[in-house]
């Protein structure tokens, strides 16, 4: 698998981009990302390329979201 590097211009751009990819997986597999990730962590999903990338995207989404929430909490 070739590693790809994606550069975002803002935290919001990163969050939106990853959310779009998650939506594609959710529609394809008829499963929410949260439910998928819980099953994946428990070993109930295989290690296909789609699932590995979906898990990575979900982790990135959660990280971007936490960073953005943290940034916004300092604004108010």
PQR file with spaces between the fields and no chain letter, atoms N, CA, C, O and H, PARSE charges and radii, in Angstrom:
ATOM       1  N    UNK     1       0.853   -1.169    0.000 -0.4000 1.5000
ATOM       2  CA   UNK     1       0.000    0.000    0.000 -0.0000 2.0000
ATOM       3  C    UNK     1       0.898    1.231    0.000  0.5500 1.7000
ATOM       4  O    UNK     1       1.812    1.346    0.817 -0.5500 1.4000
ATOM       5  N    UNK     2       0.635    2.125   -0.904 -0.4000 1.5000
ATOM       6  CA   UNK     2       1.412    3.359   -1.005 -0.0000 2.0000
ATOM       7  C    UNK     2       0.858    4.379   -0.009  0.5500 1.7000
ATOM       8  O    UNK     2      -0.347    4.619    0.060 -0.5500 1.4000
ATOM       9  H    UNK     2      -0.107    2.031   -1.567  0.4000 1.0000
ATOM      10  N    UNK     3       1.765    4.962    0.751 -0.4000 1.5000
ATOM      11  CA   UNK     3       1.378    5.968    1.726 -0.0000 2.0000
ATOM      12  C    UNK     3       1.094    7.281    1.014  0.5500 1.7000
ATOM      13  O    UNK     3       1.830    7.680    0.111 -0.5500 1.4000
ATOM      14  H    UNK     3       2.744    4.767    0.695  0.4000 1.0000
ATOM      15  N    UNK     4       0.024    7.949    1.422 -0.4000 1.5000
ATOM      16  CA   UNK     4      -0.271    9.243    0.822 -0.0000 2.0000
ATOM      17  C    UNK     4      -0.302   10.293    1.928  0.5500 1.7000
ATOM      18  O    UNK     4      -0.745   10.033    3.047 -0.5500 1.4000
ATOM      19  H    UNK     4      -0.574    7.625    2.155  0.4000 1.0000
ATOM      20  N    UNK     5       0.168   11.455    1.593 -0.4000 1.5000
ATOM      21  CA   UNK     5       0.198   12.562    2.534 -0.0000 2.0000
ATOM      22  C    UNK     5      -0.795   13.606    2.052  0.5500 1.7000
ATOM      23  O    UNK     5      -0.744   14.050    0.905 -0.5500 1.4000
ATOM      24  H    UNK     5       0.528   11.666    0.685  0.4000 1.0000
ATOM      25  N    UNK     6      -1.697   13.990    2.942 -0.4000 1.5000
ATOM      26  CA   UNK     6      -2.702   14.995    2.603 -0.0000 2.0000
ATOM      27  C    UNK     6      -2.449   16.211    3.476  0.5500 1.7000
ATOM      28  O    UNK     6      -2.315   16.097    4.695 -0.5500 1.4000
ATOM      29  H    UNK     6      -1.739   13.630    3.874  0.4000 1.0000
ATOM      30  N    UNK     7      -2.385   17.373    2.846 -0.4000 1.5000
ATOM      31  CA   UNK     7      -2.177   18.618    3.567 -0.0000 2.0000
ATOM      32  C    UNK     7      -3.470   19.425    3.550  0.5500 1.7000
ATOM      33  O    UNK     7      -4.094   19.598    2.503 -0.5500 1.4000
ATOM      34  H    UNK     7      -2.494   17.466    1.856  0.4000 1.0000
ATOM      35  N    UNK     8      -3.862   19.914    4.718 -0.4000 1.5000
ATOM      36  CA   UNK     8      -5.073   20.712    4.838 -0.0000 2.0000
ATOM      37  C    UNK     8      -4.698   22.149    5.174  0.5500 1.7000
ATOM      38  O    UNK     8      -3.663   22.399    5.793 -0.5500 1.4000
ATOM      39  H    UNK     8      -3.355   19.774    5.569  0.4000 1.0000
ATOM      40  N    UNK     9      -5.532   23.083    4.769 -0.4000 1.5000
ATOM      41  CA   UNK     9      -5.267   24.501    5.011 -0.0000 2.0000
ATOM      42  C    UNK     9      -5.813   24.978    6.349  0.5500 1.7000
ATOM      43  O    UNK     9      -5.392   26.016    6.860 -0.5500 1.4000
ATOM      44  H    UNK     9      -6.372   22.881    4.267  0.4000 1.0000
ATOM      45  N    UNK    10      -6.748   24.225    6.917 -0.4000 1.5000
ATOM      46  CA   UNK    10      -7.296   24.593    8.221 -0.0000 2.0000
ATOM      47  C    UNK    10      -7.845   23.340    8.891  0.5500 1.7000
ATOM      48  O    UNK    10      -8.020   22.302    8.252 -0.5500 1.4000
ATOM      49  H    UNK    10      -7.090   23.382    6.503  0.4000 1.0000
ATOM      50  N    UNK    11      -8.110   23.454   10.180 -0.4000 1.5000
ATOM      51  CA   UNK    11      -8.690   22.340   10.925 -0.0000 2.0000
ATOM      52  C    UNK    11     -10.081   22.003   10.405  0.5500 1.7000
ATOM      53  O    UNK    11     -10.477   20.838   10.378 -0.5500 1.4000
ATOM      54  H    UNK    11      -7.967   24.297   10.699  0.4000 1.0000
ATOM      55  N    UNK    12     -10.808   23.016    9.998 -0.4000 1.5000
ATOM      56  CA   UNK    12     -12.156   22.783    9.466 -0.0000 2.0000
ATOM      57  C    UNK    12     -12.080   22.047    8.135  0.5500 1.7000
ATOM      58  O    UNK    12     -12.862   21.128    7.893 -0.5500 1.4000
ATOM      59  H    UNK    12     -10.486   23.962   10.020  0.4000 1.0000
ATOM      60  N    UNK    13     -11.142   22.442    7.260 -0.4000 1.5000
ATOM      61  CA   UNK    13     -10.958   21.733    5.986 -0.0000 2.0000
ATOM      62  C    UNK    13     -10.642   20.260    6.233  0.5500 1.7000
ATOM      63  O    UNK    13     -11.163   19.382    5.545 -0.5500 1.4000
ATOM      64  H    UNK    13     -10.507   23.189    7.456  0.4000 1.0000
ATOM      65  N    UNK    14      -9.792   19.997    7.211 -0.4000 1.5000
ATOM      66  CA   UNK    14      -9.414   18.623    7.535 -0.0000 2.0000
ATOM      67  C    UNK    14     -10.632   17.838    8.007  0.5500 1.7000
ATOM      68  O    UNK    14     -10.872   16.718    7.556 -0.5500 1.4000
ATOM      69  H    UNK    14      -9.369   20.710    7.770  0.4000 1.0000
ATOM      70  N    UNK    15     -11.385   18.423    8.902 -0.4000 1.5000
ATOM      71  CA   UNK    15     -12.565   17.754    9.451 -0.0000 2.0000
ATOM      72  C    UNK    15     -13.583   17.448    8.356  0.5500 1.7000
ATOM      73  O    UNK    15     -14.110   16.337    8.291 -0.5500 1.4000
ATOM      74  H    UNK    15     -11.190   19.333    9.268  0.4000 1.0000
ATOM      75  N    UNK    16     -13.858   18.413    7.509 -0.4000 1.5000
ATOM      76  CA   UNK    16     -14.842   18.227    6.427 -0.0000 2.0000
ATOM      77  C    UNK    16     -14.383   17.163    5.440  0.5500 1.7000
ATOM      78  O    UNK    16     -15.174   16.320    5.019 -0.5500 1.4000
ATOM      79  H    UNK    16     -13.430   19.315    7.561  0.4000 1.0000
ATOM      80  N    UNK    17     -13.123   17.200    5.075 -0.4000 1.5000
ATOM      81  CA   UNK    17     -12.588   16.240    4.116 -0.0000 2.0000
ATOM      82  C    UNK    17     -12.690   14.808    4.639  0.5500 1.7000
ATOM      83  O    UNK    17     -13.131   13.908    3.924 -0.5500 1.4000
ATOM      84  H    UNK    17     -12.479   17.885    5.417  0.4000 1.0000
ATOM      85  N    UNK    18     -12.287   14.610    5.867 -0.4000 1.5000
ATOM      86  CA   UNK    18     -12.344   13.271    6.452 -0.0000 2.0000
ATOM      87  C    UNK    18     -13.798   12.840    6.657  0.5500 1.7000
ATOM      88  O    UNK    18     -14.124   11.671    6.450 -0.5500 1.4000
ATOM      89  H    UNK    18     -11.929   15.341    6.448  0.4000 1.0000
ATOM      90  N    UNK    19     -14.669   13.755    7.056 -0.4000 1.5000
ATOM      91  CA   UNK    19     -16.088   13.428    7.236 -0.0000 2.0000
ATOM      92  C    UNK    19     -16.713   12.964    5.916  0.5500 1.7000
ATOM      93  O    UNK    19     -17.550   12.061    5.908 -0.5500 1.4000
ATOM      94  H    UNK    19     -14.404   14.705    7.224  0.4000 1.0000
ATOM      95  N    UNK    20     -16.313   13.572    4.819 -0.4000 1.5000
ATOM      96  CA   UNK    20     -16.819   13.147    3.507 -0.0000 2.0000
ATOM      97  C    UNK    20     -16.385   11.722    3.194  0.5500 1.7000
ATOM      98  O    UNK    20     -17.176   10.922    2.694 -0.5500 1.4000
ATOM      99  H    UNK    20     -15.633   14.305    4.825  0.4000 1.0000
ATOM     100  N    UNK    21     -15.118   11.403    3.489 -0.4000 1.5000
ATOM     101  CA   UNK    21     -14.637   10.039    3.244 -0.0000 2.0000
ATOM     102  C    UNK    21     -15.377    9.048    4.142  0.5500 1.7000
ATOM     103  O    UNK    21     -15.728    7.954    3.700 -0.5500 1.4000
ATOM     104  H    UNK    21     -14.475   12.053    3.895  0.4000 1.0000
ATOM     105  N    UNK    22     -15.612    9.422    5.393 -0.4000 1.5000
ATOM     106  CA   UNK    22     -16.348    8.532    6.295 -0.0000 2.0000
ATOM     107  C    UNK    22     -17.752    8.274    5.767  0.5500 1.7000
ATOM     108  O    UNK    22     -18.248    7.149    5.834 -0.5500 1.4000
ATOM     109  H    UNK    22     -15.326   10.310    5.752  0.4000 1.0000
ATOM     110  N    UNK    23     -18.384    9.299    5.252 -0.4000 1.5000
ATOM     111  CA   UNK    23     -19.728    9.159    4.704 -0.0000 2.0000
ATOM     112  C    UNK    23     -19.762    8.159    3.547  0.5500 1.7000
ATOM     113  O    UNK    23     -20.709    7.384    3.417 -0.5500 1.4000
ATOM     114  H    UNK    23     -17.981   10.213    5.198  0.4000 1.0000
ATOM     115  N    UNK    24     -18.734    8.181    2.720 -0.4000 1.5000
ATOM     116  CA   UNK    24     -18.669    7.230    1.604 -0.0000 2.0000
ATOM     117  C    UNK    24     -18.608    5.791    2.117  0.5500 1.7000
ATOM     118  O    UNK    24     -19.308    4.916    1.608 -0.5500 1.4000
ATOM     119  H    UNK    24     -17.965    8.810    2.826  0.4000 1.0000
ATOM     120  N    UNK    25     -17.767    5.549    3.130 -0.4000 1.5000
ATOM     121  CA   UNK    25     -17.680    4.207    3.716 -0.0000 2.0000
ATOM     122  C    UNK    25     -19.009    3.808    4.357  0.5500 1.7000
ATOM     123  O    UNK    25     -19.468    2.678    4.190 -0.5500 1.4000
ATOM     124  H    UNK    25     -17.198    6.260    3.544  0.4000 1.0000
ATOM     125  N    UNK    26     -19.622    4.733    5.088 -0.4000 1.5000
ATOM     126  CA   UNK    26     -20.884    4.431    5.755 -0.0000 2.0000
ATOM     127  C    UNK    26     -21.961    4.043    4.754  0.5500 1.7000
ATOM     128  O    UNK    26     -22.720    3.103    4.984 -0.5500 1.4000
ATOM     129  H    UNK    26     -19.249    5.651    5.224  0.4000 1.0000
ATOM     130  N    UNK    27     -22.025    4.764    3.650 -0.4000 1.5000
ATOM     131  CA   UNK    27     -23.017    4.443    2.611 -0.0000 2.0000
ATOM     132  C    UNK    27     -22.706    3.116    1.939  0.5500 1.7000
ATOM     133  O    UNK    27     -23.616    2.341    1.641 -0.5500 1.4000
ATOM     134  H    UNK    27     -21.408    5.528    3.462  0.4000 1.0000
ATOM     135  N    UNK    28     -21.439    2.851    1.701 -0.4000 1.5000
ATOM     136  CA   UNK    28     -21.045    1.614    1.022 -0.0000 2.0000
ATOM     137  C    UNK    28     -21.319    0.378    1.882  0.5500 1.7000
ATOM     138  O    UNK    28     -21.779   -0.647    1.379 -0.5500 1.4000
ATOM     139  H    UNK    28     -20.700    3.480    1.943  0.4000 1.0000
ATOM     140  N    UNK    29     -21.035    0.484    3.170 -0.4000 1.5000
ATOM     141  CA   UNK    29     -21.142   -0.679    4.053 -0.0000 2.0000
ATOM     142  C    UNK    29     -22.371   -0.652    4.968  0.5500 1.7000
ATOM     143  O    UNK    29     -22.562   -1.559    5.777 -0.5500 1.4000
ATOM     144  H    UNK    29     -20.661    1.317    3.579  0.4000 1.0000
ATOM     145  N    UNK    30     -23.200    0.384    4.840 -0.4000 1.5000
ATOM     146  CA   UNK    30     -24.443    0.490    5.624 -0.0000 2.0000
ATOM     147  C    UNK    30     -24.184    0.331    7.121  0.5500 1.7000
ATOM     148  O    UNK    30     -24.844   -0.445    7.813 -0.5500 1.4000
ATOM     149  H    UNK    30     -23.045    1.121    4.183  0.4000 1.0000
ATOM     150  N    UNK    31     -23.194    1.096    7.594 -0.4000 1.5000
ATOM     151  CA   UNK    31     -22.777    1.020    8.984 -0.0000 2.0000
ATOM     152  C    UNK    31     -22.219    2.378    9.377  0.5500 1.7000
ATOM     153  O    UNK    31     -21.473    2.983    8.608 -0.5500 1.4000
ATOM     154  H    UNK    31     -22.658    1.726    7.031  0.4000 1.0000
ATOM     155  N    UNK    32     -22.565    2.862   10.553 -0.4000 1.5000
ATOM     156  CA   UNK    32     -21.995    4.140   10.996 -0.0000 2.0000
ATOM     157  C    UNK    32     -20.508    3.949   11.289  0.5500 1.7000
ATOM     158  O    UNK    32     -20.066    2.846   11.609 -0.5500 1.4000
ATOM     159  H    UNK    32     -23.172    2.370   11.178  0.4000 1.0000
ATOM     160  N    UNK    33     -19.762    5.007   11.181 -0.4000 1.5000
ATOM     161  CA   UNK    33     -18.325    4.925   11.450 -0.0000 2.0000
ATOM     162  C    UNK    33     -18.059    4.534   12.898  0.5500 1.7000
ATOM     163  O    UNK    33     -17.133    3.774   13.182 -0.5500 1.4000
ATOM     164  H    UNK    33     -20.120    5.903   10.921  0.4000 1.0000
ATOM     165  N    UNK    34     -18.865    5.049   13.802 -0.4000 1.5000
ATOM     166  CA   UNK    34     -18.683    4.711   15.216 -0.0000 2.0000
ATOM     167  C    UNK    34     -18.914    3.216   15.454  0.5500 1.7000
ATOM     168  O    UNK    34     -18.119    2.565   16.131 -0.5500 1.4000
ATOM     169  H    UNK    34     -19.617    5.666   13.571  0.4000 1.0000
ATOM     170  N    UNK    35     -19.995    2.677   14.902 -0.4000 1.5000
ATOM     171  CA   UNK    35     -20.271    1.241   15.048 -0.0000 2.0000
ATOM     172  C    UNK    35     -19.188    0.405   14.371  0.5500 1.7000
ATOM     173  O    UNK    35     -18.729   -0.594   14.924 -0.5500 1.4000
ATOM     174  H    UNK    35     -20.642    3.206   14.352  0.4000 1.0000
ATOM     175  N    UNK    36     -18.785    0.820   13.173 -0.4000 1.5000
ATOM     176  CA   UNK    36     -17.707    0.116   12.476 -0.0000 2.0000
ATOM     177  C    UNK    36     -16.454    0.082   13.338  0.5500 1.7000
ATOM     178  O    UNK    36     -15.859   -0.978   13.527 -0.5500 1.4000
ATOM     179  H    UNK    36     -19.159    1.632   12.724  0.4000 1.0000
ATOM     180  N    UNK    37     -16.050    1.234   13.860 -0.4000 1.5000
ATOM     181  CA   UNK    37     -14.799    1.314   14.601 -0.0000 2.0000
ATOM     182  C    UNK    37     -14.852    0.464   15.871  0.5500 1.7000
ATOM     183  O    UNK    37     -13.866   -0.181   16.228 -0.5500 1.4000
ATOM     184  H    UNK    37     -16.533    2.095   13.707  0.4000 1.0000
ATOM     185  N    UNK    38     -15.988    0.461   16.545 -0.4000 1.5000
ATOM     186  CA   UNK    38     -16.138   -0.399   17.725 -0.0000 2.0000
ATOM     187  C    UNK    38     -15.950   -1.872   17.353  0.5500 1.7000
ATOM     188  O    UNK    38     -15.253   -2.606   18.054 -0.5500 1.4000
ATOM     189  H    UNK    38     -16.789    0.984   16.254  0.4000 1.0000
ATOM     190  N    UNK    39     -16.564   -2.301   16.260 -0.4000 1.5000
ATOM     191  CA   UNK    39     -16.413   -3.684   15.799 -0.0000 2.0000
ATOM     192  C    UNK    39     -14.982   -3.958   15.345  0.5500 1.7000
ATOM     193  O    UNK    39     -14.434   -5.025   15.621 -0.5500 1.4000
ATOM     194  H    UNK    39     -17.130   -1.705   15.690  0.4000 1.0000
ATOM     195  N    UNK    40     -14.383   -3.002   14.653 -0.4000 1.5000
ATOM     196  CA   UNK    40     -13.019   -3.159   14.155 -0.0000 2.0000
ATOM     197  C    UNK    40     -12.043   -3.345   15.328  0.5500 1.7000
ATOM     198  O    UNK    40     -11.165   -4.206   15.285 -0.5500 1.4000
ATOM     199  H    UNK    40     -14.828   -2.136   14.429  0.4000 1.0000
ATOM     200  N    UNK    41     -12.208   -2.534   16.360 -0.4000 1.5000
ATOM     201  CA   UNK    41     -11.329   -2.635   17.529 -0.0000 2.0000
ATOM     202  C    UNK    41     -11.491   -3.966   18.261  0.5500 1.7000
ATOM     203  O    UNK    41     -10.547   -4.461   18.877 -0.5500 1.4000
ATOM     204  H    UNK    41     -12.922   -1.834   16.394  0.4000 1.0000
ATOM     205  N    UNK    42     -12.677   -4.534   18.191 -0.4000 1.5000
ATOM     206  CA   UNK    42     -12.932   -5.819   18.852 -0.0000 2.0000
ATOM     207  C    UNK    42     -12.518   -7.008   17.981  0.5500 1.7000
ATOM     208  O    UNK    42     -12.667   -8.159   18.391 -0.5500 1.4000
ATOM     209  H    UNK    42     -13.444   -4.132   17.691  0.4000 1.0000
ATOM     210  N    UNK    43     -11.994   -6.729   16.772 -0.4000 1.5000
ATOM     211  CA   UNK    43     -11.569   -7.800   15.879 -0.0000 2.0000
ATOM     212  C    UNK    43     -12.713   -8.452   15.127  0.5500 1.7000
ATOM     213  O    UNK    43     -12.569   -9.557   14.604 -0.5500 1.4000
ATOM     214  H    UNK    43     -11.873   -5.793   16.439  0.4000 1.0000
ATOM     215  N    UNK    44     -13.858   -7.765   15.072 -0.4000 1.5000
ATOM     216  CA   UNK    44     -15.031   -8.325   14.403 -0.0000 2.0000
ATOM     217  C    UNK    44     -15.088   -7.951   12.921  0.5500 1.7000
ATOM     218  O    UNK    44     -16.013   -8.348   12.213 -0.5500 1.4000
ATOM     219  H    UNK    44     -13.975   -6.868   15.497  0.4000 1.0000
ATOM     220  N    UNK    45     -14.101   -7.191   12.457 -0.4000 1.5000
ATOM     221  CA   UNK    45     -14.014   -6.820   11.040 -0.0000 2.0000
ATOM     222  C    UNK    45     -12.646   -7.283   10.544  0.5500 1.7000
ATOM     223  O    UNK    45     -11.686   -7.343   11.313 -0.5500 1.4000
ATOM     224  H    UNK    45     -13.350   -6.868   13.032  0.4000 1.0000
ATOM     225  N    UNK    46     -12.566   -7.608    9.265 -0.4000 1.5000
ATOM     226  CA   UNK    46     -11.273   -8.058    8.755 -0.0000 2.0000
ATOM     227  C    UNK    46     -10.339   -6.872    8.495  0.5500 1.7000
ATOM     228  O    UNK    46     -10.718   -5.718    8.695 -0.5500 1.4000
ATOM     229  H    UNK    46     -13.346   -7.559    8.641  0.4000 1.0000
ATOM     230  N    UNK    47      -9.140   -7.164    8.055 -0.4000 1.5000
ATOM     231  CA   UNK    47      -8.133   -6.125    7.813 -0.0000 2.0000
ATOM     232  C    UNK    47      -7.997   -5.796    6.329  0.5500 1.7000
ATOM     233  O    UNK    47      -6.892   -5.610    5.820 -0.5500 1.4000
ATOM     234  H    UNK    47      -8.832   -8.101    7.892  0.4000 1.0000
ATOM     235  N    UNK    48      -9.139   -5.727    5.643 -0.4000 1.5000
ATOM     236  CA   UNK    48      -9.107   -5.332    4.232 -0.0000 2.0000
ATOM     237  C    UNK    48      -8.621   -3.883    4.143  0.5500 1.7000
ATOM     238  O    UNK    48      -8.674   -3.139    5.122 -0.5500 1.4000
ATOM     239  H    UNK    48     -10.037   -5.878    6.056  0.4000 1.0000
ATOM     240  N    UNK    49      -8.159   -3.504    2.982 -0.4000 1.5000
ATOM     241  CA   UNK    49      -7.644   -2.148    2.788 -0.0000 2.0000
ATOM     242  C    UNK    49      -8.715   -1.109    3.138  0.5500 1.7000
ATOM     243  O    UNK    49      -8.423   -0.118    3.807 -0.5500 1.4000
ATOM     244  H    UNK    49      -8.116   -4.109    2.187  0.4000 1.0000
ATOM     245  N    UNK    50      -9.940   -1.331    2.692 -0.4000 1.5000
ATOM     246  CA   UNK    50     -11.029   -0.393    3.001 -0.0000 2.0000
ATOM     247  C    UNK    50     -11.196   -0.215    4.505  0.5500 1.7000
ATOM     248  O    UNK    50     -11.339    0.908    4.988 -0.5500 1.4000
ATOM     249  H    UNK    50     -10.178   -2.136    2.148  0.4000 1.0000
ATOM     250  N    UNK    51     -11.178   -1.308    5.237 -0.4000 1.5000
ATOM     251  CA   UNK    51     -11.413   -1.218    6.671 -0.0000 2.0000
ATOM     252  C    UNK    51     -10.242   -0.568    7.409  0.5500 1.7000
ATOM     253  O    UNK    51     -10.451    0.178    8.366 -0.5500 1.4000
ATOM     254  H    UNK    51     -11.062   -2.221    4.845  0.4000 1.0000
ATOM     255  N    UNK    52      -9.034   -0.842    6.978 -0.4000 1.5000
ATOM     256  CA   UNK    52      -7.867   -0.194    7.590 -0.0000 2.0000
ATOM     257  C    UNK    52      -7.915    1.311    7.329  0.5500 1.7000
ATOM     258  O    UNK    52      -7.674    2.110    8.234 -0.5500 1.4000
ATOM     259  H    UNK    52      -8.865   -1.448    6.201  0.4000 1.0000
ATOM     260  N    UNK    53      -8.224    1.693    6.095 -0.4000 1.5000
ATOM     261  CA   UNK    53      -8.309    3.118    5.773 -0.0000 2.0000
ATOM     262  C    UNK    53      -9.484    3.771    6.492  0.5500 1.7000
ATOM     263  O    UNK    53      -9.362    4.905    6.956 -0.5500 1.4000
ATOM     264  H    UNK    53      -8.419    1.044    5.359  0.4000 1.0000
ATOM     265  N    UNK    54     -10.606    3.088    6.593 -0.4000 1.5000
ATOM     266  CA   UNK    54     -11.769    3.612    7.302 -0.0000 2.0000
ATOM     267  C    UNK    54     -11.418    3.837    8.777  0.5500 1.7000
ATOM     268  O    UNK    54     -11.743    4.882    9.340 -0.5500 1.4000
ATOM     269  H    UNK    54     -10.704    2.167    6.216  0.4000 1.0000
ATOM     270  N    UNK    55     -10.767    2.876    9.391 -0.4000 1.5000
ATOM     271  CA   UNK    55     -10.361    3.019   10.796 -0.0000 2.0000
ATOM     272  C    UNK    55      -9.397    4.194   10.961  0.5500 1.7000
ATOM     273  O    UNK    55      -9.522    4.970   11.908 -0.5500 1.4000
ATOM     274  H    UNK    55     -10.503    2.027    8.934  0.4000 1.0000
ATOM     275  N    UNK    56      -8.450    4.324   10.055 -0.4000 1.5000
ATOM     276  CA   UNK    56      -7.506    5.449   10.116 -0.0000 2.0000
ATOM     277  C    UNK    56      -8.231    6.784    9.940  0.5500 1.7000
ATOM     278  O    UNK    56      -7.948    7.749   10.650 -0.5500 1.4000
ATOM     279  H    UNK    56      -8.348    3.693    9.286  0.4000 1.0000
ATOM     280  N    UNK    57      -9.157    6.831    8.999 -0.4000 1.5000
ATOM     281  CA   UNK    57      -9.923    8.063    8.774 -0.0000 2.0000
ATOM     282  C    UNK    57     -10.774    8.401    9.995  0.5500 1.7000
ATOM     283  O    UNK    57     -10.896    9.570   10.361 -0.5500 1.4000
ATOM     284  H    UNK    57      -9.386    6.046    8.423  0.4000 1.0000
ATOM     285  N    UNK    58     -11.361    7.390   10.625 -0.4000 1.5000
ATOM     286  CA   UNK    58     -12.181    7.646   11.805 -0.0000 2.0000
ATOM     287  C    UNK    58     -11.330    8.198   12.943  0.5500 1.7000
ATOM     288  O    UNK    58     -11.740    9.132   13.632 -0.5500 1.4000
ATOM     289  H    UNK    58     -11.263    6.440   10.328  0.4000 1.0000
ATOM     290  N    UNK    59     -10.159    7.627   13.138 -0.4000 1.5000
ATOM     291  CA   UNK    59      -9.263    8.121   14.181 -0.0000 2.0000
ATOM     292  C    UNK    59      -8.824    9.555   13.877  0.5500 1.7000
ATOM     293  O    UNK    59      -8.755   10.392   14.777 -0.5500 1.4000
ATOM     294  H    UNK    59      -9.826    6.869   12.578  0.4000 1.0000
ATOM     295  N    UNK    60      -8.530    9.832   12.616 -0.4000 1.5000
ATOM     296  CA   UNK    60      -8.142   11.190   12.218 -0.0000 2.0000
ATOM     297  C    UNK    60      -9.304   12.147   12.462  0.5500 1.7000
ATOM     298  O    UNK    60      -9.105   13.247   12.978 -0.5500 1.4000
ATOM     299  H    UNK    60      -8.585    9.152   11.885  0.4000 1.0000
ATOM     300  N    UNK    61     -10.511   11.735   12.094 -0.4000 1.5000
ATOM     301  CA   UNK    61     -11.704   12.561   12.303 -0.0000 2.0000
ATOM     302  C    UNK    61     -11.868   12.911   13.780  0.5500 1.7000
ATOM     303  O    UNK    61     -12.096   14.070   14.128 -0.5500 1.4000
ATOM     304  H    UNK    61     -10.672   10.842   11.674  0.4000 1.0000
ATOM     305  N    UNK    62     -11.752   11.918   14.633 -0.4000 1.5000
ATOM     306  CA   UNK    62     -11.918   12.150   16.069 -0.0000 2.0000
ATOM     307  C    UNK    62     -10.832   13.090   16.596  0.5500 1.7000
ATOM     308  O    UNK    62     -11.100   13.931   17.454 -0.5500 1.4000
ATOM     309  H    UNK    62     -11.566   10.976   14.350  0.4000 1.0000
ATOM     310  N    UNK    63      -9.634   12.951   16.090 -0.4000 1.5000
ATOM     311  CA   UNK    63      -8.531   13.820   16.509 -0.0000 2.0000
ATOM     312  C    UNK    63      -8.753   15.254   16.029  0.5500 1.7000
ATOM     313  O    UNK    63      -8.603   16.201   16.803 -0.5500 1.4000
ATOM     314  H    UNK    63      -9.417   12.268   15.393  0.4000 1.0000
ATOM     315  N    UNK    64      -9.109   15.413   14.756 -0.4000 1.5000
ATOM     316  CA   UNK    64      -9.377   16.750   14.213 -0.0000 2.0000
ATOM     317  C    UNK    64     -10.524   17.411   14.964  0.5500 1.7000
ATOM     318  O    UNK    64     -10.471   18.600   15.279 -0.5500 1.4000
ATOM     319  H    UNK    64      -9.231   14.645   14.128  0.4000 1.0000
ATOM     320  N    UNK    65     -11.554   16.632   15.244 -0.4000 1.5000
ATOM     321  CA   UNK    65     -12.725   17.156   15.950 -0.0000 2.0000
ATOM     322  C    UNK    65     -12.354   17.621   17.361  0.5500 1.7000
ATOM     323  O    UNK    65     -12.773   18.693   17.797 -0.5500 1.4000
ATOM     324  H    UNK    65     -11.596   15.666   14.987  0.4000 1.0000
ATOM     325  N    UNK    66     -11.569   16.813   18.065 -0.4000 1.5000
ATOM     326  CA   UNK    66     -11.143   17.184   19.419 -0.0000 2.0000
ATOM     327  C    UNK    66     -10.282   18.443   19.388  0.5500 1.7000
ATOM     328  O    UNK    66     -10.432   19.321   20.237 -0.5500 1.4000
ATOM     329  H    UNK    66     -11.228   15.942   17.710  0.4000 1.0000
ATOM     330  N    UNK    67      -9.377   18.532   18.407 -0.4000 1.5000
ATOM     331  CA   UNK    67      -8.539   19.732   18.272 -0.0000 2.0000
ATOM     332  C    UNK    67      -9.390   20.966   18.013  0.5500 1.7000
ATOM     333  O    UNK    67      -9.165   22.020   18.607 -0.5500 1.4000
ATOM     334  H    UNK    67      -9.255   17.818   17.717  0.4000 1.0000
ATOM     335  N    UNK    68     -10.364   20.832   17.126 -0.4000 1.5000
ATOM     336  CA   UNK    68     -11.234   21.955   16.793 -0.0000 2.0000
ATOM     337  C    UNK    68     -12.088   22.361   17.993  0.5500 1.7000
ATOM     338  O    UNK    68     -12.243   23.550   18.271 -0.5500 1.4000
ATOM     339  H    UNK    68     -10.547   19.976   16.643  0.4000 1.0000
ATOM     340  N    UNK    69     -12.636   21.385   18.697 -0.4000 1.5000
ATOM     341  CA   UNK    69     -13.436   21.686   19.886 -0.0000 2.0000
ATOM     342  C    UNK    69     -12.575   22.399   20.947  0.5500 1.7000
ATOM     343  O    UNK    69     -13.028   23.338   21.601 -0.5500 1.4000
ATOM     344  H    UNK    69     -12.509   20.419   18.471  0.4000 1.0000
ATOM     345  N    UNK    70     -11.349   21.939   21.098 -0.4000 1.5000
ATOM     346  CA   UNK    70     -10.435   22.570   22.052 -0.0000 2.0000
ATOM     347  C    UNK    70     -10.148   24.009   21.660  0.5500 1.7000
ATOM     348  O    UNK    70     -10.156   24.903   22.507 -0.5500 1.4000
ATOM     349  H    UNK    70     -10.981   21.176   20.567  0.4000 1.0000
ATOM     350  N    UNK    71      -9.894   24.234   20.380 -0.4000 1.5000
ATOM     351  CA   UNK    71      -9.633   25.591   19.890 -0.0000 2.0000
ATOM     352  C    UNK    71     -10.839   26.505   20.117  0.5500 1.7000
ATOM     353  O    UNK    71     -10.688   27.657   20.525 -0.5500 1.4000
ATOM     354  H    UNK    71      -9.888   23.509   19.692  0.4000 1.0000
ATOM     355  N    UNK    72     -12.030   25.981   19.849 -0.4000 1.5000
ATOM     356  CA   UNK    72     -13.248   26.767   19.993 -0.0000 2.0000
ATOM     357  C    UNK    72     -13.568   27.062   21.462  0.5500 1.7000
ATOM     358  O    UNK    72     -14.165   28.093   21.770 -0.5500 1.4000
ATOM     359  H    UNK    72     -12.152   25.046   19.517  0.4000 1.0000
ATOM     360  N    UNK    73     -13.181   26.180   22.348 -0.4000 1.5000
ATOM     361  CA   UNK    73     -13.463   26.412   23.771 -0.0000 2.0000
ATOM     362  C    UNK    73     -12.659   27.588   24.309  0.5500 1.7000
ATOM     363  O    UNK    73     -13.049   28.197   25.306 -0.5500 1.4000
ATOM     364  H    UNK    73     -12.695   25.342   22.098  0.4000 1.0000
ATOM     365  N    UNK    74     -11.549   27.912   23.667 -0.4000 1.5000
ATOM     366  CA   UNK    74     -10.729   29.053   24.099 -0.0000 2.0000
ATOM     367  C    UNK    74     -11.200   30.383   23.513  0.5500 1.7000
ATOM     368  O    UNK    74     -10.784   31.453   23.959 -0.5500 1.4000
ATOM     369  H    UNK    74     -11.233   27.417   22.858  0.4000 1.0000
ATOM     370  N    UNK    75     -12.078   30.299   22.504 -0.4000 1.5000
ATOM     371  CA   UNK    75     -12.571   31.510   21.846 -0.0000 2.0000
ATOM     372  C    UNK    75     -13.661   32.170   22.677  0.5500 1.7000
ATOM     373  O    UNK    75     -13.724   33.396   22.775 -0.5500 1.4000
ATOM     374  H    UNK    75     -12.415   29.430   22.142  0.4000 1.0000
ATOM     375  N    UNK    76     -14.507   31.361   23.267 -0.4000 1.5000
ATOM     376  CA   UNK    76     -15.674   31.896   24.006 -0.0000 2.0000
ATOM     377  C    UNK    76     -15.308   32.547   25.304  0.5500 1.7000
ATOM     378  O    UNK    76     -16.184   33.034   26.018 -0.5500 1.4000
ATOM     379  H    UNK    76     -14.455   30.365   23.188  0.4000 1.0000
